[in-house]
Amino acid sequence: MHDAEGLRVRCEVRVRADPARVWQLVTDIHLPARLSPELQRAEWLDGADRPALGARFEGHNSNPLAGDWRTVSHVVELDERRVFAWAVTDPDGRYGAPAQDLAQALAFWRYELEADDGGTLLRQSMRGGPGRSGVTVAIEQRPDRKEAILAYRRDELRRGMETTLQGIKQLAEETGG
């Protein structure tokens, strides 16, 4: 088990919009780049143009402490208007040997939607590991700071998720979002 496996974050928001509308937004992989402080852009790979089990997309990220990096994500769960989840891999070997194997994913991300009193309860979650990530590298360099590193990254991810969820909420609740 890598230390980053202890990294888990979950946020939620109530949206005054039908799950079908919220689903359109959470499955648009280009949208988080407009909202997230870390994801800069995303593109479908292999000719895909929408989520499907096994579909892949490339993400380009930037962080003031970690710099810029590329990931490839694989859609691992898709339940129409309920769950959209993907595993993030390190194709360039930024954190060790290049990995496309989902058993070595550096993180798993998930949106869950639940019809809720005429609207939608939207949850976003992330869990790190089991593969190597920037958190793994940081902990290896400073094992005495493990808890502080995990707490810092959890806070950073939570802030980004809350920003993204609030952006989705605003777009979903606007006419024509």
C-alpha positions, 0 to 999 in steps of 0.5 A: 500500500502506498501512502497516498491510499490514505488520501480520500476526499468527498464533497456534495452540493444540492442542485435545483435542477433535474438529474438529467441536466446535472448529468449533462454537465458532470459527463462533459469532461471539458467543463471541469477545466473551466471550473477547477483550479488544477485541471487545465484541459481534457480531451477524449482519446481513441475517437471517443466523444462521450463517456462509455465504459472503457473510454479514455480521456487525457487530462492536462493539469497544473499546480503551483507546487507540483508543476504541469503534468498529463494523465490518462483516465479510463471510465470505470463506472457509468450508470446513466444519470447516477454514477460517472467514475474514472481511474487516473493513470500516469502514462508518462512515468512522472511518478515512477514507471509509466503505467496504464494498468488500472491496478496502478491508478494514481487516483479514482474520481467519481460523481454520484447523482441522486434525485432529491426533492425536485432537484439533485444531490451531487457528490464528487469523491476522490481516493488516491492510490494504489499507484504512485502519485505526487503525494507518494513522492512528497511523503518519500522525500519527507516521511516525517511530514506524512500527515501534514502532506496528506492534510495539505493535499486533502484541503487543496483537493477539497477546495478544488472540488467545492469550486467545481461543484459550485460551478456545476450547480450554478450552470445547472440552475441557470436557464440553458447553462 
